[in-house]
Amino acid sequence: MTSKAPPPKVRRMRKIILTALLAACASAQASPQGTGDEMGHFMNERGLLSRIGSVGEKVEASATELVMNSMAFLGVPYKRGGNNADTGFDCSGFVRAIYEQTAGLLLPRRAEQQAAATQKIDKTELKPGDLVFFNTMRRAFSHVGIYVGNGKFIHSPKPGAEVRVEDMGVSYWAKRFDGARRVSPEDTQQQATAR
């Protein structure tokens, strides 16, 4: 089976998203060592700050890998109930497949179940790899995507469409935004080791 190259529009979008993601990751490397308070000094003295920074870098690397892997599926067609690239994805099947392949975490199958199984965060706290939920069927958490940074998310939108990146600020998505969730590293670790 031969795979055809993605169209130029998809290749350009991938390049733009990856460039934005790499820039975001590079700017997120702020060091907490300049706090100057007693707790900061205590933690620095015992090497705790460097360990915390190391954990943060691993989480960032995982989020980067997750977003980059999701970009490989741009152009895969939507299929209701679909959960693989060969047959197509629906929104929650796409999210589930990306998390399973990248993080070894098996999320629940339906969007509302994924919302219930993950940690609620504020929209201002969104980081690449977080989940974003929308009310597209007159019920809460009826649609899900993966946040890729800079106000954009990747998802499998609807019948007749393909996996694509969209702007959360567009009126349609802004009006239907239902909340953001984070799959915590602890949950990922527990789920991956339980398999």
C-alpha positions in Angstrom: 0.0 0.0 0.0 1.5 3.3 -1.1 0.7 6.5 0.8 0.2 9.7 -1.2 1.9 12.9 -0.2 -0.3 15.4 1.6 -1.5 18.4 -0.6 0.6 21.6 -0.5 -2.0 23.3 1.7 -1.6 20.6 4.4 2.2 20.7 4.2 2.2 24.5 4.7 -0.2 24.2 7.6 2.0 21.5 9.2 5.1 23.8 8.8 3.3 26.8 10.3 2.0 24.8 13.3 5.3 23.1 14.0 7.2 26.4 13.8 4.7 28.0 16.2 4.9 25.0 18.6 8.7 25.0 18.6 8.7 28.8 19.3 6.2 28.3 22.2 8.3 25.5 23.7 11.4 27.6 23.5 9.8 30.5 25.3 8.4 28.3 28.0 11.9 27.5 29.5 11.7 30.3 32.2 13.7 29.4 35.3 12.1 29.7 38.7 15.5 30.1 40.4 15.3 33.8 40.7 12.5 33.8 43.3 14.6 35.0 46.2 12.3 33.7 48.8 13.3 31.2 51.6 11.3 28.3 50.0 13.0 28.9 46.7 16.4 29.0 48.4 15.6 25.8 50.3 14.5 24.0 47.2 17.5 25.2 45.2 19.9 24.2 47.9 18.6 20.6 47.8 18.6 20.4 44.0 14.8 20.2 44.0 14.4 23.1 41.5 16.5 21.3 38.9 14.5 18.1 39.4 11.2 20.0 39.0 12.6 21.6 35.9 13.6 18.2 34.5 10.1 16.9 35.1 8.6 20.0 33.4 10.9 19.4 30.4 9.8 15.8 30.1 6.1 16.8 30.2 6.8 19.5 27.5 8.6 17.0 25.3 5.6 14.6 25.6 3.2 17.4 24.7 5.4 18.4 21.7 5.5 14.7 20.6 1.8 14.4 21.0 1.1 17.5 18.9 3.6 16.5 16.2 2.1 13.0 16.0 -1.4 14.5 15.6 -0.2 16.5 12.7 0.7 13.3 10.8 -3.0 12.7 10.5 -4.0 15.9 8.8 -6.3 15.0 5.9 -7.6 11.7 7.3 -11.3 11.6 6.6 -14.0 11.8 9.3 -15.9 8.6 10.0 -18.6 8.3 12.6 -17.3 5.8 15.2 -13.9 5.7 13.5 -10.8 5.2 15.5 -7.9 4.6 13.1 -6.3 6.3 10.1 -7.1 3.5 7.7 -10.9 3.9 8.1 -11.1 7.5 9.4 -11.7 9.1 12.8 -14.5 10.8 14.6 -13.5 13.5 17.1 -13.1 11.4 20.2 -11.6 8.4 18.2 -8.9 10.8 16.9 -8.1 12.1 20.4 -8.1 8.6 21.8 -5.8 7.2 19.1 -3.3 10.0 19.5 -3.0 9.6 23.3 -2.8 5.9 23.0 -0.1 5.9 20.3 1.9 8.8 21.9 1.5 8.5 25.6 0.3 4.9 26.0 -2.9 6.1 27.7 -6.2 4.7 26.7 -8.8 7.5 27.2 -12.5 6.7 27.3 -14.2 6.4 23.9 -16.7 9.3 23.9 -16.0 13.0 24.2 -18.1 13.6 27.4 -16.3 10.6 29.0 -13.0 12.0 28.1 -14.0 15.3 29.7 -15.0 13.5 32.9 -11.8 11.5 33.1 -9.4 14.5 32.8 -8.4 17.4 34.9 -10.4 20.7 34.4 -8.3 23.7 33.6 -9.0 27.3 32.8 -8.8 28.4 29.1 -5.9 30.7 30.1 -3.9 27.7 31.2 -4.1 25.8 27.9 -0.8 24.2 26.7 -0.2 22.1 23.6 -1.5 18.6 24.1 -4.5 19.7 26.3 -8.0 18.8 25.3 -10.6 21.4 24.2 -14.3 20.6 24.3 -17.2 22.2 22.4 -21.0 22.0 22.4 -21.7 21.2 18.8 -24.8 19.0 19.2 -26.8 21.0 21.8 -25.2 19.0 24.6 -22.2 19.6 26.7 -18.9 18.1 25.7 -20.2 16.7 22.4 -17.0 17.6 20.5 -13.3 17.3 21.4 -10.0 18.3 19.9 -6.3 18.7 20.9 -4.9 22.1 21.6 -1.8 22.8 19.5 -0.9 26.3 20.7 -1.5 29.9 19.6 -5.3 29.5 20.0 -5.5 26.6 17.5 -6.6 23.0 17.9 -6.6 19.9 15.7 -9.6 17.7 15.4 -11.8 15.5 13.2 -14.7 17.8 12.6 -17.7 16.3 10.8 -18.9 13.9 8.0 -17.4 15.0 4.7 -14.5 16.7 6.3 -10.9 15.7 7.3 -8.7 16.0 10.3 -7.7 19.7 10.3 -6.4 22.6 12.4 -8.8 25.4 13.3 -8.7 28.6 15.2 -10.6 28.6 18.5 -11.2 32.4 18.1 -13.4 31.9 15.1 -17.0 32.8 16.0 -18.4 29.3 15.5 -15.9 27.7 17.9 -15.7 30.6 20.4 -19.5 30.4 20.9 -19.5 26.7 21.4 -16.4 26.4 23.7 -17.3 24.1 26.6 -14.0 23.9 28.5 -10.5 22.7 28.6 -9.0 19.6 30.2 -5.6 18.3 30.9 -4.5 14.7 30.9 -2.1 14.7 33.9 1.3 13.0 33.8 0.3 11.0 36.9 -2.8 9.7 35.2 -0.8 8.9 32.1 1.8 7.1 34.1 -0.7 5.1 36.1 -2.7 4.1 33.0 0.5 3.2 31.0 1.8 1.0 33.8 -1.6 -0.7 34.4 -1.7 -1.9 30.8 
